[in-house]
Amino acid sequence: MTIGLDAVRAALLEACPGLRVDDIRPLEGGYTSRQWVADTDEGQLLAKHPVRSPDPEHMRRLIAATRHAADGAVPVVRFRAFQPHAAALGGPLLVQEFQAGTPADEAWDGLDDRERRAFAAELGTIVARIHTCYGPWFGDVLGRERYDDVRAFLHARVDNQVGKAGPTLPAGLIERAGRALHAAVDTVVPEDEHPALLHGDLWLPNILVRNGHIRCILDFEHGRWGERFMDFAKLYEHIFDAFPDGLVPFLEAYDRQAGLPADWEDRVRLGNALHSLSTAVYFARWNPEYVPQYLGELETWLATPAG
């Protein structure tokens, strides 16, 4: 569905009565939403219309998780308005401040090794700030789905992903992975873990840099109260697997802010395996060509003894 600029303008004025809109232009990028930048009398605003997950609750979850992160001194955007159903767009519209800068994936190739290590250290501090925002329960930040303890939360995550695995995925492997993940949850994760805010999608495109520093963490759409080391999986996959020299400064900065328990490596390994399962399930629907990579990671995890 093509959305014209007149429709975006109408949706903005519906969401923000009295706003003067001088110019609107589409913003390239974004895998799950259409986005436009508007020059207004209140400054530059970003209009965001979800495509893959048009349920208004998805946007409410993003707003709530972002605001929790802001309470923990995490650099995030501020929101101007939210319309659960913008008539001109036929779906929800989120209006937020526009943050100028460069997505870290676009800036990465221009950084030398020293600058990448400095970026990793800065990221370690910011991720630790996210994880030291503590919640009242495990699960949805809006309270729609709650779990009393971390193991119940993780068991439900495993069951959810195994249940969503479609017929194109090898049933035997998915079932074996599910059983092994359940066993690992009961042996690796301490029962008394506190619910930590998770970003849920930490990778370079969701990190905005400006003047050599991280200025904003974007898109808390998958934010929840959970087990903090689940957030490490995409960082390993998209940053540290390719640039292992950044891992030590990241971990040192994280440890200073949030602390690394003695069992952190086992918990990261469990989080990585759960990420492999959930990503295989996700890509089986949207990008099947990527599925073999994550199934291979599950096979490797199953074949590698813990510890």
PyMOL commands that set and color helices and strands:
alter all, ss='L'
color gray80, all
select helices_A, chain A and resi 5-15+56-71+104-110+113-131+150-164+171-188+204-206+228-240+244-258+264-286+288-303
alter helices_A, ss='H'
color red, helices_A
select strands_A, chain A and resi 21-27+33-40+43-50+79-86+91-97+102-103+138-140+146-147+196-198+207-210+213-217+224-226
alter strands_A, ss='S'
color yellow, strands_A
deselect
rebuild
show_as cartoon
